[in-house]
Amino acid sequence: MNDDEGLISVVKDPLGALKIEDLVVEAARDMVKDEIKRYIRKKLDEDPKLKNDIRVAVAELMDAKAREAYAMVKLGKCGVNLGIAMVPPDLKERMDRDIANLLEREMGQVVSRIE
């Protein structure tokens, strides 16, 4: 079944998409996940050092992910700057004017909405 057929079947029979077997499997999967989470929490409560180590590791991971996202933004900015530097001067002047006009129009619209 391709995506279009699946979409058509959902439109024709919205409740048909909720097959009872799928609901049972999904409910069972959620119950297993909940049981595993309870087991993990119990083990962590029994070992405060391990719990703290995991907390520290998660904090370090979140910090690393934030730094990675920031580095990607910086790379994107550098890519834009490189692209602009490669544009011929006459085209660059036209682009600057067009961008300035666009920003002026957009800011005008924002100000008119505020008033």
N, C-alpha and C positions, 0 to 999 in steps of 0.2 A: 504494500500500500504506500503510495507516495504522499507527500504533504498535502497536495490538493484534495486527494480522496479523503484523507483524514479530516481536513477542514470541512469538506462538504458533508461528511457524515455527522460531524458535530453540529453543523447548522441545521441539518434535517432532523436530527434526533439528539438534542442536547443532553438528555439524561442517559442516552445510550453510551455516551463517552465514559460514564461512570460505571463501568462494569463491576459487579459485586466482587468478582475474583480479584480485581486490581485493588479494590478498597481493603479487602482482607489481607492481601500481601503487604500493602502499604502500612496497615495498622500493625501487623506482626513485626515488620521491619522497625517501626517506631518503638514498639515495646522492647525489642532486643536492644536497640540503641539506648533506651532509658535504663535498662538493666545493666548494660556495660558502663554507662556513666555512673550509676550508683556504686558499682564495684570499684571503679577507679577512684571515686571520691572517698570511699571507705578506706582504701589502701593509702591514699594521700593523707587522710586524717590520722592514720596510724603512724605515719612517718613525717613529722613536721619539717625535718631537714629537706627531704625530697620535695615536699610541697613548696617550700621556699625556693629551692633550686629551680623548680619548674617555673615558678612565678618570675624569678630573675631572668631565666632564659626567654620566657615569653616577652618580657619587657625589652630585652636586648633585640629580639626578633622584630618587635614593633618599631624600635628605633632604627634598625637597619632598613626596614621597609620604607619608613618615612625618608630616610637619607637616599634610598634608591629612587623614590618618586621625585625628590628634589633634584637629584642628578639628571634624571630623564627630562625634567622641565628645563634645566640648564642646557642640556644637549639640544633640545628642541629650539631654544632661543639661539644657540650658536648656529644651528642649521639655517634658521631664518636669516641671521646676520650674514652667513656665508652666501646664501642665495642672493641677498640684496647686494653684497659686494661684487657678485659676478654679473650683475645687470649693467648694461652700458649706461653711461652718464645721462644721455638724453632721455632714455626710457625711465631711468631712476627719477629724474625731475618730474616727469609726467605721473609716475606712480605716487610720488610724494604729494603732488597736487590732488590727485584722485583720492588718496587716503585721507588727506586733510579735509577735502570736501565731504567725504563720507562721514568722518567723525563729526564735522560741523553739523551736518544734517541730523545725525543720530542724537547728538547732544541737544539740538533744537527740539527734537521730538520728546526727549526726556524732560526738558524744561517745560514744554507745553503741557505735558501730562501732570507735572507737579503743580502748575498754576491752576 
